[in-house]
Amino acid sequence: MDFRAAVLHEVGRPLVVERVTLGPLGPHDVLVRLHASGLCHTDLEVIEGSLAYPLPIVLGHEGAGVVEAVGAQVTLARRGDHVVCSWNPSCGHCFYCDRGQPILCEVFTRTQPKGFLLDGASRLSLGGRPVHHFSAMSSHAECCVVHESSAVVVPDEIPFDRACLIGCGVMTGVGAATRVAAVSPGSSVLVIGAGAVGLNAVQGARLAGAEVIVAADVDDRKLALARVFGATHGVNDAREDAAAAARTTRSRRAGARRPSGWRSRRCGPAARWCSWARSTWTSPSPSAGAP
């Protein structure tokens, strides 16, 4: 099977849309026909060379689409499912997976930087030469092959261009608020940077029931968008000190008491800080309406 993909052959050069060849699926592989792929700053880092990966490579790690085929031992997805592709598959049986920390999967951390899937091999080739996977996904293409743990089934009603963002920007930002900072109802939260991940940290804090959510950025347009995502206050850090403004905001709501929790996440439950500044945008994959 051949399909079109945006291939990076050389650092600092444009991606080239070419037809790559897909090899046989492994027993736990899921083939996804992509309908949308998000462009994350991490992709740009590979293109510019600040994040080193083996070349040639198909970038992209925010994909959503429909399952087209599955390997012989796949149990988590089936043909026709709508899925969000996760950039962090897990083996399910290493030291960290056995302890409920699949984000630290040892197999993934060993194979992913080499441009391979979990079994230590690539499924893609171009002119007989292997092509590497990015973040065990490579979503800047018409199709991608992922481990079944990466194919997260979602309701059919979710638009693909929204669903793909869940695979990185949304889960990173929401997870920063709900899992890392462990925002609790009534908390005060300062989110530094209102890019894609920061906006989702704001959203996560709102979902967790934070009382005060202060978004800080140097772009007033992003601050306005942060309010749409749930921020109660916006601070332009080019004009005022974000931490000082956050303390003042919290103090006004709580009286004269100064919350020591503003010093850092570890000081106590009074406040939480989340800091993210990357940007993400989406574009249709080549299979969505391309000639």
Backbone as CSV, one residue per row, in Angstrom:
resi,resn,N_x,N_y,N_z,CA_x,CA_y,CA_z,C_x,C_y,C_z
1,MET,0.843,-1.199,0.000,0.000,0.000,0.000,0.874,1.243,0.000
2,ASP,0.544,2.210,-0.859,1.234,3.496,-0.887,0.273,4.609,-0.480
3,PHE,0.806,5.650,0.127,0.006,6.831,0.427,0.934,8.041,0.504
4,ARG,0.327,9.236,0.406,1.123,10.456,0.422,1.454,10.879,1.854
5,ALA,2.662,11.385,2.012,3.122,11.856,3.318,4.080,13.022,3.110
6,ALA,4.141,13.898,4.103,5.069,15.026,4.078,6.376,14.580,4.722
7,VAL,7.419,14.415,3.907,8.672,13.821,4.362,9.732,14.901,4.550
8,LEU,10.416,14.843,5.694,11.568,15.716,5.941,12.837,14.930,5.614
9,HIS,13.572,15.397,4.611,14.803,14.728,4.201,16.041,15.386,4.790
10,GLU,15.955,16.691,5.064,17.133,17.443,5.496,16.708,18.574,6.417
11,VAL,17.444,18.748,7.497,17.156,19.826,8.453,17.222,21.178,7.744
12,GLY,16.242,22.007,8.032,16.220,23.345,7.460,15.629,23.430,6.070
13,ARG,15.171,22.300,5.527,14.577,22.274,4.202,13.080,22.038,4.299
14,PRO,12.311,22.432,3.287,10.863,22.212,3.320,10.512,20.726,3.306
15,LEU,9.349,20.411,3.863,8.825,19.059,3.757,8.443,18.786,2.300
16,VAL,8.593,17.546,1.881,8.268,17.157,0.516,7.146,16.126,0.562
17,VAL,6.047,16.403,-0.135,4.932,15.457,-0.191,5.257,14.387,-1.223
18,GLU,5.396,13.160,-0.750,5.775,12.033,-1.603,4.935,10.816,-1.253
19,ARG,4.956,9.841,-2.139,4.250,8.599,-1.870,5.203,7.638,-1.162
20,VAL,4.837,7.240,0.048,5.631,6.290,0.812,4.933,4.936,0.780
21,THR,5.718,3.909,1.012,5.194,2.543,0.976,5.013,2.012,2.381
22,LEU,3.859,1.412,2.619,3.561,0.809,3.920,3.849,-0.680,3.880
23,GLY,4.647,-1.144,4.827,4.921,-2.571,4.932,3.810,-3.300,5.664
24,PRO,3.971,-4.594,5.886,2.948,-5.383,6.577,2.706,-4.867,7.994
25,LEU,1.456,-4.913,8.429,1.118,-4.502,9.794,1.621,-5.536,10.794
26,GLY,2.111,-5.044,11.930,2.473,-5.928,13.021,1.229,-6.371,13.780
27,PRO,1.377,-7.327,14.691,0.199,-7.887,15.381,-0.581,-6.872,16.209
28,HIS,0.084,-5.809,16.691,-0.594,-4.809,17.513,-0.716,-3.461,16.799
29,ASP,-0.544,-3.469,15.473,-0.628,-2.225,14.698,-2.065,-1.868,14.348
30,VAL,-2.305,-0.558,14.259,-3.583,-0.033,13.789,-3.285,0.940,12.653
31,LEU,-3.891,0.718,11.494,-3.741,1.616,10.358,-4.894,2.613,10.375
32,VAL,-4.566,3.898,10.416,-5.573,4.953,10.516,-5.552,5.801,9.254
33,ARG,-6.720,5.969,8.624,-6.872,6.914,7.523,-7.124,8.277,8.150
34,LEU,-6.160,9.169,8.022,-6.216,10.448,8.729,-7.131,11.451,8.036
35,HIS,-7.842,12.208,8.843,-8.700,13.280,8.338,-8.231,14.651,8.799
36,ALA,-7.403,14.710,9.842,-6.841,15.984,10.310,-5.560,15.720,11.073
37,SER,-4.637,16.665,10.989,-3.359,16.553,11.697,-2.967,17.924,12.212
38,GLY,-2.651,18.021,13.486,-2.237,19.290,14.073,-0.746,19.518,13.897
39,LEU,-0.377,20.765,13.674,1.036,21.127,13.552,1.495,21.735,14.870
40,CYS,2.348,21.034,15.572,2.834,21.460,16.886,4.233,22.073,16.740
41,HIS,4.593,22.895,17.702,5.917,23.512,17.679,7.026,22.466,17.707
42,THR,6.745,21.301,18.290,7.746,20.236,18.324,8.119,19.788,16.916
43,ASP,7.136,19.784,16.005,7.449,19.466,14.609,8.440,20.476,14.032
44,LEU,8.205,21.750,14.331,9.094,22.799,13.833,10.504,22.642,14.394
45,GLU,10.601,22.194,15.636,11.928,21.995,16.231,12.729,20.940,15.472
46,VAL,12.057,19.904,15.019,12.744,18.884,14.223,13.151,19.456,12.873
47,ILE,12.267,20.217,12.245,12.576,20.825,10.946,13.768,21.762,11.052
48,GLU,13.813,22.542,12.126,14.893,23.519,12.306,16.161,22.917,12.867
49,GLY,16.078,21.710,13.420,17.271,21.035,13.913,17.537,21.147,15.389
50,SER,16.686,21.842,16.140,16.913,21.958,17.580,16.506,20.690,18.324
51,LEU,15.733,19.839,17.673,15.372,18.527,18.219,15.787,17.487,17.191
52,ALA,16.780,16.696,17.534,17.384,15.784,16.557,16.622,14.467,16.451
53,TYR,16.321,14.091,15.217,15.699,12.801,14.913,16.346,12.249,13.648
54,PRO,16.337,10.931,13.499,16.900,10.341,12.276,16.051,10.702,11.064
55,LEU,16.726,10.899,9.948,16.064,11.266,8.689,16.271,10.163,7.656
56,PRO,15.377,10.087,6.666,14.143,10.873,6.475,13.075,10.473,7.483
57,ILE,12.130,11.378,7.709,11.112,11.149,8.718,9.811,11.822,8.297
58,VAL,8.698,11.211,8.668,7.376,11.824,8.491,6.960,12.377,9.842
59,LEU,6.799,13.690,9.917,6.483,14.335,11.186,4.980,14.278,11.470
60,GLY,4.584,14.908,12.569,3.187,14.962,12.971,2.890,14.021,14.120
61,HIS,2.296,14.567,15.197,1.945,13.716,16.344,0.608,14.127,16.961
62,GLU,-0.242,14.781,16.145,-1.606,15.101,16.557,-2.542,14.694,15.424
63,GLY,-2.967,13.449,15.426,-3.762,12.946,14.317,-5.108,12.403,14.756
64,ALA,-6.091,12.510,13.865,-7.407,11.921,14.102,-7.937,11.387,12.781
65,GLY,-8.600,10.265,12.845,-9.114,9.672,11.627,-9.937,8.433,11.899
66,VAL,-10.013,7.561,10.890,-10.849,6.362,10.955,-9.958,5.136,10.769
67,VAL,-10.164,4.144,11.592,-9.381,2.911,11.510,-9.714,2.185,10.209
68,GLU,-8.654,1.872,9.455,-8.836,1.201,8.166,-8.478,-0.278,8.237
69,ALA,-7.538,-0.625,9.110,-7.146,-2.032,9.257,-6.458,-2.199,10.610
70,VAL,-6.455,-3.428,11.111,-5.810,-3.708,12.399,-4.992,-4.979,12.299
71,GLY,-3.982,-5.083,13.168,-3.171,-6.282,13.240,-3.927,-7.435,13.877
72,ALA,-3.339,-8.625,13.789,-4.019,-9.862,14.186,-4.357,-9.917,15.664
73,GLN,-3.610,-9.219,16.523,-3.829,-9.315,17.963,-4.429,-8.047,18.569
74,VAL,-4.894,-7.134,17.744,-5.455,-5.878,18.244,-6.824,-6.123,18.883
75,THR,-7.012,-5.560,20.080,-8.288,-5.680,20.793,-8.897,-4.329,21.167
76,LEU,-8.119,-3.241,21.041,-8.572,-1.939,21.534,-9.267,-1.089,20.472
77,ALA,-9.211,-1.495,19.228,-9.857,-0.733,18.149,-10.251,-1.700,17.041
78,ARG,-11.195,-1.271,16.209,-11.616,-2.104,15.088,-11.894,-1.228,13.883
79,ARG,-11.947,-1.846,12.722,-12.160,-1.118,11.484,-13.425,-0.265,11.582
80,GLY,-13.315,1.006,11.151,-14.446,1.925,11.184,-14.504,2.806,12.404
81,ASP,-13.732,2.500,13.445,-13.713,3.349,14.640,-13.115,4.711,14.325
82,HIS,-13.678,5.760,14.910,-13.048,7.071,14.887,-12.075,7.125,16.058
83,VAL,-10.847,7.546,15.771,-9.826,7.520,16.825,-9.019,8.819,16.856
84,VAL,-8.546,9.131,18.044,-7.505,10.129,18.250,-6.215,9.362,18.466
85,CYS,-5.165,9.756,17.788,-3.884,9.073,17.928,-3.053,9.743,19.016
86,SER,-2.616,8.969,19.971,-1.771,9.476,21.050,-0.302,9.320,20.683
87,TRP,0.496,10.354,21.016,1.928,10.285,20.716,2.695,9.437,21.723
88,ASN,2.022,8.897,22.728,2.727,8.167,23.777,2.131,6.776,23.996
89,PRO,2.388,5.850,23.069,1.920,4.485,23.296,2.664,3.853,24.461
90,SER,2.156,2.753,24.937,2.802,2.076,26.068,2.717,0.568,25.868
91,CYS,3.736,-0.125,26.349,3.809,-1.570,26.149,2.876,-2.333,27.085
92,GLY,2.612,-1.749,28.270,1.706,-2.370,29.228,2.347,-3.345,30.183
93,HIS,3.649,-3.572,30.066,4.246,-4.596,30.930,5.654,-4.254,31.427
94,CYS,6.155,-3.058,31.165,7.478,-2.692,31.680,7.362,-2.209,33.135
95,PHE,8.470,-1.811,33.720,8.504,-1.372,35.117,7.476,-0.273,35.383
96,TYR,7.446,0.749,34.518,6.554,1.881,34.753,5.110,1.564,34.386
97,CYS,4.911,0.835,33.306,3.536,0.465,32.932,2.882,-0.366,34.028
98,ASP,3.645,-1.276,34.631,3.099,-2.107,35.706,2.735,-1.285,36.931
99,ARG,3.281,-0.078,37.040,3.005,0.784,38.195,2.060,1.935,37.855
100,GLY,1.376,1.799,36.755,0.375,2.790,36.402,0.939,4.103,35.903
101,GLN,2.162,4.082,35.351,2.781,5.277,34.792,3.176,5.042,33.324
102,PRO,2.191,4.798,32.463,2.516,4.487,31.060,3.202,5.634,30.332
103,ILE,3.075,6.860,30.829,3.763,7.994,30.202,5.275,7.791,30.212
104,LEU,5.762,6.954,31.138,7.199,6.696,31.267,7.597,5.341,30.685
105,CYS,6.725,4.752,29.881,6.979,3.422,29.319,8.417,3.292,28.817
106,GLU,9.095,2.280,29.312,10.506,2.095,28.956,10.688,1.713,27.488
107,VAL,9.767,0.950,26.952,9.880,0.552,25.548,9.714,1.773,24.651
108,PHE,8.740,2.611,24.960,8.525,3.823,24.174,9.729,4.757,24.241
109,THR,10.255,4.989,25.439,11.380,5.914,25.573,12.648,5.377,24.909
110,ARG,12.716,4.078,24.689,13.874,3.493,24.015,13.724,3.537,22.500
111,THR,12.533,3.299,21.985,12.356,3.170,20.543,11.953,4.478,19.852
112,GLN,11.217,5.340,20.544,10.692,6.547,19.911,11.777,7.478,19.397
113,PRO,12.853,7.769,20.157,13.894,8.670,19.630,14.612,8.114,18.398
114,LYS,14.510,6.821,18.163,15.144,6.205,17.000,14.237,6.244,15.767
115,GLY,13.014,6.768,15.937,12.083,6.841,14.823,11.366,5.540,14.538
116,PHE,11.214,4.699,15.575,10.587,3.392,15.406,9.276,3.303,16.176
117,LEU,8.482,2.290,15.839,7.334,1.925,16.649,7.815,1.079,17.829
118,LEU,6.887,0.611,18.659,7.295,-0.046,19.900,8.116,-1.311,19.680
119,ASP,7.941,-1.957,18.530,8.696,-3.193,18.288,10.087,-2.925,17.738
120,GLY,10.483,-1.650,17.662,11.825,-1.309,17.219,12.020,-1.332,15.722
121,ALA,10.939,-1.155,14.957,11.032,-1.165,13.503,10.126,-0.098,12.912
122,SER,10.404,0.259,11.653,9.553,1.190,10.913,8.672,0.403,9.952
123,ARG,7.503,0.949,9.663,6.614,0.325,8.677,6.680,1.057,7.340
124,LEU,7.426,2.163,7.267,7.414,3.024,6.090,8.727,2.929,5.321
125,SER,8.612,3.122,4.009,9.817,3.166,3.175,9.547,4.057,1.971
126,LEU,10.632,4.513,1.358,10.556,5.376,0.180,11.676,4.967,-0.761
127,GLY,11.309,4.433,-1.905,12.313,3.957,-2.841,13.199,2.878,-2.270
128,GLY,12.628,2.037,-1.411,13.387,0.952,-0.797,14.180,1.354,0.430
129,ARG,14.169,2.650,0.764,14.920,3.140,1.926,13.953,3.370,3.085
130,PRO,14.310,2.931,4.306,13.415,3.116,5.444,13.124,4.598,5.716
131,VAL,11.905,4.875,6.094,11.480,6.204,6.526,11.057,6.094,7.984
132,HIS,11.491,7.058,8.799,11.255,6.971,10.232,9.909,7.559,10.643
133,HIS,9.417,7.037,11.768,8.194,7.536,12.370,8.547,8.626,13.386
134,PHE,7.642,9.562,13.587,7.833,10.601,14.596,6.819,10.404,15.719
135,SER,7.336,10.317,16.948,6.494,10.109,18.129,5.571,8.905,17.938
136,ALA,6.107,7.883,17.277,5.375,6.633,17.059,4.043,6.868,16.365
137,MET,3.996,7.909,15.488,2.733,8.234,14.831,2.921,8.670,13.384
138,SER,3.522,9.846,13.154,3.702,10.412,11.815,2.353,10.738,11.162
139,SER,1.701,11.774,11.690,0.340,12.094,11.244,0.274,13.080,10.083
140,HIS,1.401,13.638,9.636,1.357,14.522,8.468,1.372,13.674,7.194
141,ALA,0.284,12.943,7.026,0.194,11.992,5.921,-1.266,11.617,5.717
142,GLU,-1.522,10.885,4.653,-2.880,10.392,4.424,-3.243,9.281,5.392
143,CYS,-2.244,8.510,5.816,-2.450,7.408,6.758,-1.307,7.373,7.754
144,CYS,-1.538,6.716,8.857,-0.437,6.460,9.791,-0.664,5.108,10.447
145,VAL,0.419,4.528,10.930,0.366,3.265,11.654,0.779,3.534,13.093
146,VAL,-0.060,3.113,14.029,0.233,3.313,15.446,0.030,2.012,16.195
147,HIS,0.653,1.913,17.358,0.369,0.799,18.263,-1.061,0.950,18.763
148,GLU,-1.727,-0.156,19.026,-3.135,-0.077,19.417,-3.365,0.771,20.663
149,SER,-2.372,0.889,21.537,-2.534,1.735,22.722,-2.582,3.213,22.363
150,SER,-2.167,3.550,21.140,-2.217,4.933,20.676,-3.531,5.275,19.989
151,ALA,-4.310,4.285,19.618,-5.551,4.514,18.882,-6.707,4.601,19.879
152,VAL,-7.011,5.813,20.295,-8.025,6.039,21.331,-9.370,6.305,20.654
153,VAL,-10.307,5.421,20.856,-11.614,5.529,20.210,-12.403,6.689,20.809
154,VAL,-12.996,7.508,19.942,-13.789,8.666,20.369,-15.143,8.624,19.660
155,PRO,-16.133,9.363,20.168,-17.445,9.387,19.502,-17.340,9.914,18.082
156,ASP,-18.158,9.371,17.206,-18.149,9.787,15.806,-18.522,11.248,15.627
157,GLU,-19.241,11.826,16.601,-19.733,13.193,16.457,-18.641,14.254,16.608
158,ILE,-17.475,13.895,17.156,-16.407,14.880,17.353,-15.761,15.212,16.009
159,PRO,-15.739,16.475,15.589,-15.084,16.839,14.324,-13.594,16.478,14.369
160,PHE,-13.085,15.975,13.276,-11.697,15.518,13.253,-10.707,16.649,13.539
161,ASP,-10.995,17.877,13.047,-10.032,18.957,13.247,-9.998,19.434,14.685
162,ARG,-10.989,19.067,15.491,-10.927,19.306,16.934,-10.313,18.105,17.641
163,ALA,-10.728,16.925,17.202,-10.282,15.707,17.867,-8.768,15.554,17.842
164,CYS,-8.133,15.942,16.721,-6.682,15.727,16.616,-5.921,16.484,17.691
165,LEU,-6.439,17.647,18.127,-5.748,18.441,19.140,-5.699,17.745,20.491
166,ILE,-6.670,16.864,20.732,-6.689,16.147,22.011,-5.418,15.333,22.180
167,GLY,-4.852,14.856,21.062,-3.700,13.968,21.129,-2.439,14.568,21.697
168,CYS,-2.347,15.896,21.754,-1.143,16.516,22.333,-1.498,17.756,23.129
169,GLY,-1.891,18.842,22.445,-2.095,20.112,23.123,-3.131,20.071,24.221
170,VAL,-4.259,19.401,23.963,-5.324,19.371,24.968,-4.920,18.523,26.165
171,MET,-4.459,17.299,25.892,-4.154,16.432,27.037,-2.952,16.951,27.835
172,THR,-2.032,17.639,27.174,-0.887,18.193,27.895,-1.315,19.330,28.803
173,GLY,-2.121,20.262,28.276,-2.557,21.394,29.082,-3.533,21.010,30.171
174,VAL,-4.564,20.256,29.802,-5.543,19.818,30.802,-4.868,18.932,31.841
175,GLY,-3.983,18.049,31.374,-3.268,17.184,32.312,-2.353,17.948,33.251
176,ALA,-1.741,19.030,32.761,-0.889,19.842,33.634,-1.686,20.405,34.798
177,ALA,-2.928,20.806,34.519,-3.767,21.382,35.567,-4.363,20.318,36.477
178,THR,-4.893,19.265,35.870,-5.637,18.290,36.670,-4.760,17.208,37.288
179,ARG,-3.644,16.881,36.642,-2.800,15.792,37.141,-1.533,16.294,37.830
180,VAL,-0.781,17.168,37.168,0.499,17.615,37.730,0.276,18.628,38.847
181,ALA,-0.443,19.705,38.546,-0.728,20.709,39.571,-1.841,20.255,40.506
182,ALA,-2.629,19.278,40.099,-3.721,18.747,40.924,-4.629,19.866,41.437
183,VAL,-5.082,20.716,40.518,-5.967,21.822,40.881,-7.238,21.260,41.507
184,SER,-7.656,21.858,42.610,-8.848,21.412,43.322,-9.888,22.525,43.335
185,PRO,-11.139,22.207,43.601,-12.186,23.234,43.640,-11.833,24.365,44.602
186,GLY,-12.023,25.596,44.142,-11.727,26.764,44.962,-10.307,27.257,44.864
187,SER,-9.447,26.571,44.119,-8.046,26.966,44.003,-7.897,28.268,43.212
188,SER,-6.744,28.891,43.384,-6.330,30.004,42.542,-5.188,29.520,41.663
189,VAL,-5.264,29.829,40.361,-4.323,29.280,39.391,-3.745,30.399,38.537
190,LEU,-2.437,30.366,38.332,-1.764,31.267,37.401,-1.197,30.442,36.264
191,VAL,-1.637,30.701,35.042,-1.143,30.012,33.855,-0.285,31.002,33.074
192,ILE,0.992,30.701,32.921,1.929,31.586,32.239,2.088,31.116,30.799
193,GLY,1.627,31.925,29.875,1.662,31.564,28.461,0.300,31.068,28.010
194,ALA,-0.336,31.793,27.096,-1.677,31.437,26.631,-1.654,30.942,25.189
195,GLY,-0.657,30.096,24.902,-0.646,29.405,23.617,-1.586,28.222,23.679
196,ALA,-1.428,27.277,22.774,-2.364,26.151,22.704,-2.374,25.345,23.992
197,VAL,-1.199,25.011,24.532,-1.147,24.223,25.753,-1.604,25.053,26.946
198,GLY,-1.193,26.323,26.990,-1.611,27.188,28.083,-3.109,27.375,28.132
199,LEU,-3.734,27.559,26.970,-5.192,27.697,26.934,-5.871,26.441,27.471
200,ASN,-5.299,25.302,27.193,-5.889,24.074,27.706,-5.584,23.856,29.180
201,ALA,-4.494,24.438,29.678,-4.271,24.438,31.123,-5.336,25.294,31.808
202,VAL,-5.682,26.420,31.179,-6.783,27.243,31.679,-8.069,26.423,31.695
203,GLN,-8.331,25.725,30.588,-9.532,24.911,30.499,-9.543,23.819,31.554
204,GLY,-8.382,23.194,31.777,-8.292,22.158,32.793,-8.551,22.693,34.187
205,ALA,-8.014,23.893,34.470,-8.260,24.507,35.774,-9.738,24.812,35.963
206,ARG,-10.384,25.257,34.892,-11.819,25.534,34.961,-12.606,24.256,35.210
207,LEU,-12.250,23.189,34.490,-12.925,21.909,34.682,-12.736,21.373,36.094
208,ALA,-11.568,21.677,36.693,-11.282,21.207,38.053,-11.951,22.062,39.122
209,GLY,-12.583,23.170,38.731,-13.321,23.984,39.692,-12.539,25.096,40.342
210,ALA,-11.435,25.527,39.702,-10.664,26.634,40.282,-11.537,27.884,40.383
211,GLU,-11.352,28.660,41.467,-12.137,29.875,41.677,-11.565,31.051,40.903
212,VAL,-10.245,31.188,40.935,-9.565,32.277,40.234,-8.566,31.669,39.258
213,ILE,-8.654,32.053,37.993,-7.729,31.552,36.969,-7.149,32.772,36.255
214,VAL,-5.874,33.043,36.511,-5.192,34.188,35.925,-4.328,33.696,34.768
215,ALA,-4.583,34.204,33.578,-3.767,33.879,32.407,-2.802,35.023,32.143
216,ALA,-1.531,34.701,31.927,-0.512,35.719,31.665,0.114,35.478,30.304
217,ASP,0.228,36.539,29.514,0.846,36.452,28.199,1.240,37.870,27.800
218,VAL,1.965,38.009,26.695,2.334,39.338,26.206,1.484,39.734,25.005
219,ASP,0.506,38.909,24.661,-0.361,39.152,23.512,-1.797,39.293,24.007
220,ASP,-2.362,40.484,23.858,-3.722,40.726,24.331,-4.749,39.854,23.626
221,ARG,-4.482,39.474,22.383,-5.426,38.615,21.664,-5.507,37.238,22.312
222,LYS,-4.374,36.725,22.753,-4.373,35.428,23.434,-5.054,35.530,24.794
223,LEU,-4.872,36.650,25.450,-5.527,36.835,26.746,-7.044,36.872,26.591
224,ALA,-7.518,37.495,25.512,-8.958,37.508,25.256,-9.468,36.090,25.010
225,LEU,-8.682,35.300,24.286,-9.071,33.922,24.025,-9.033,33.094,25.307
226,ALA,-8.095,33.407,26.194,-8.004,32.684,27.465,-9.294,32.830,28.275
227,ARG,-9.925,33.991,28.186,-11.192,34.182,28.901,-12.276,33.280,28.317
228,VAL,-12.231,33.053,27.014,-13.184,32.133,26.399,-12.984,30.731,26.951
229,PHE,-11.740,30.356,27.216,-11.428,29.036,27.739,-11.671,28.915,29.237
230,GLY,-11.945,30.020,29.915,-12.285,29.924,31.331,-11.486,30.785,32.278
231,ALA,-10.542,31.594,31.774,-9.777,32.471,32.663,-10.688,33.545,33.260
232,THR,-10.499,33.836,34.532,-11.256,34.911,35.174,-10.536,36.249,35.066
233,HIS,-9.218,36.212,34.834,-8.426,37.426,34.717,-7.339,37.220,33.660
234,GLY,-6.940,38.292,33.018,-5.837,38.268,32.069,-4.817,39.326,32.417
235,VAL,-3.543,38.967,32.352,-2.458,39.886,32.690,-1.466,39.924,31.534
236,ASN,-1.220,41.120,30.997,-0.198,41.276,29.975,1.135,41.485,30.677
237,ASP,1.991,40.459,30.599,3.241,40.477,31.353,4.251,41.467,30.792
238,ALA,3.962,42.030,29.618,4.842,43.074,29.089,4.596,44.405,29.794
239,ARG,3.440,44.526,30.445,3.082,45.780,31.110,3.047,45.676,32.626
240,GLU,2.866,44.484,33.158,2.812,44.333,34.605,3.328,42.956,34.997
241,ASP,3.731,42.841,36.235,4.288,41.598,36.740,3.158,40.602,36.997
242,ALA,3.231,39.460,36.324,2.134,38.499,36.404,1.962,37.931,37.809
243,ALA,3.081,37.559,38.461,2.978,36.976,39.800,2.407,37.977,40.794
244,ALA,2.884,39.231,40.710,2.379,40.259,41.621,0.893,40.516,41.389
245,ALA,0.504,40.564,40.119,-0.909,40.786,39.806,-1.759,39.622,40.292
246,ALA,-1.233,38.408,40.177,-1.972,37.244,40.641,-2.154,37.272,42.147
247,ARG,-1.097,37.659,42.867,-1.223,37.768,44.329,-2.263,38.808,44.716
248,THR,-2.236,39.925,44.018,-3.194,40.991,44.310,-4.617,40.525,44.036
249,THR,-4.787,39.847,42.932,-6.113,39.338,42.584,-6.602,38.366,43.640
250,ARG,-5.734,37.461,44.071,-6.129,36.476,45.083,-6.415,37.168,46.408
251,SER,-5.607,38.147,46.740,-5.784,38.819,48.016,-7.096,39.591,48.061
252,ARG,-7.473,40.217,46.941,-8.726,40.961,46.924,-9.915,40.038,47.159
253,ARG,-9.841,38.825,46.637,-10.954,37.892,46.785,-10.969,37.253,48.157
254,ALA,-9.815,37.196,48.788,-9.730,36.506,50.075,-9.523,37.476,51.228
255,GLY,-9.668,38.769,51.004,-9.441,39.742,52.058,-7.991,40.129,52.126
256,ALA,-7.511,40.454,53.307,-6.143,40.950,53.451,-5.124,39.827,53.505
257,ARG,-5.591,38.577,53.662,-4.664,37.465,53.802,-3.887,37.253,52.515
258,ARG,-2.578,37.113,52.606,-1.744,36.833,51.439,-1.505,35.336,51.332
259,PRO,-1.868,34.703,50.262,-1.735,33.253,50.143,-0.299,32.839,49.850
260,SER,0.328,32.178,50.821,1.713,31.750,50.608,1.816,30.751,49.474
261,GLY,0.688,30.120,49.127,0.711,29.121,48.059,1.134,29.671,46.722
262,TRP,1.141,31.013,46.530,1.545,31.571,45.246,3.020,31.357,44.957
263,ARG,3.803,31.006,45.980,5.238,30.897,45.725,5.544,29.784,44.725
264,SER,4.861,28.669,44.845,5.063,27.592,43.886,4.006,26.525,44.115
265,ARG,3.959,25.582,43.204,2.981,24.516,43.329,3.174,23.720,44.604
266,ARG,4.400,23.611,45.101,4.678,22.742,46.231,4.373,23.371,47.586
267,CYS,4.047,24.641,47.603,3.848,25.313,48.881,2.501,24.984,49.519
268,GLY,1.566,24.453,48.778,0.280,24.128,49.389,-0.845,24.286,48.398
269,PRO,-2.047,23.978,48.838,-3.180,23.933,47.918,-3.803,25.280,47.600
270,ALA,-3.327,26.368,48.167,-3.980,27.661,47.957,-3.916,28.098,46.508
271,ALA,-2.850,27.743,45.813,-2.702,28.189,44.426,-1.860,27.213,43.641
272,ARG,-1.996,27.263,42.353,-1.220,26.392,41.465,-0.705,27.214,40.297
273,TRP,0.490,26.875,39.851,1.054,27.543,38.674,1.177,26.529,37.557
274,CYS,0.796,26.911,36.375,1.042,26.104,35.182,1.717,27.003,34.168
275,SER,2.789,26.547,33.558,3.527,27.401,32.634,3.761,26.688,31.316
276,TRP,3.116,27.201,30.249,3.285,26.657,28.911,3.234,27.796,27.917
277,ALA,4.004,27.707,26.847,4.042,28.820,25.903,4.063,28.409,24.437
278,ARG,3.868,27.124,24.140,3.940,26.698,22.750,2.627,26.956,22.026
279,SER,2.716,26.940,20.718,1.531,27.184,19.891,1.276,26.001,18.981
280,THR,0.002,25.786,18.678,-0.394,24.713,17.784,-1.498,25.217,16.871
281,TRP,-1.475,24.781,15.614,-2.596,25.057,14.740,-2.889,23.807,13.955
282,THR,-4.081,23.724,13.374,-4.464,22.521,12.657,-4.645,22.810,11.182
283,SER,-4.442,21.775,10.409,-4.731,21.851,8.975,-5.228,20.506,8.529
284,PRO,-6.056,20.442,7.503,-6.533,19.143,7.019,-5.374,18.310,6.518
285,SER,-5.466,16.995,6.714,-4.457,16.092,6.166,-4.634,16.004,4.659
286,PRO,-3.636,15.500,3.923,-3.757,15.402,2.471,-4.971,14.619,2.006
287,SER,-5.486,13.698,2.871,-6.621,12.871,2.452,-7.936,13.592,2.583
288,ALA,-7.961,14.750,3.254,-9.227,15.449,3.496,-9.452,16.488,2.397
289,GLY,-10.059,16.072,1.335,-10.421,17.009,0.272,-9.318,17.295,-0.720
290,ALA,-8.214,16.584,-0.653,-7.119,16.822,-1.592,-7.421,16.155,-2.921
291,PRO,-6.965,16.739,-4.023,-7.209,16.105,-5.328,-6.398,14.830,-5.492
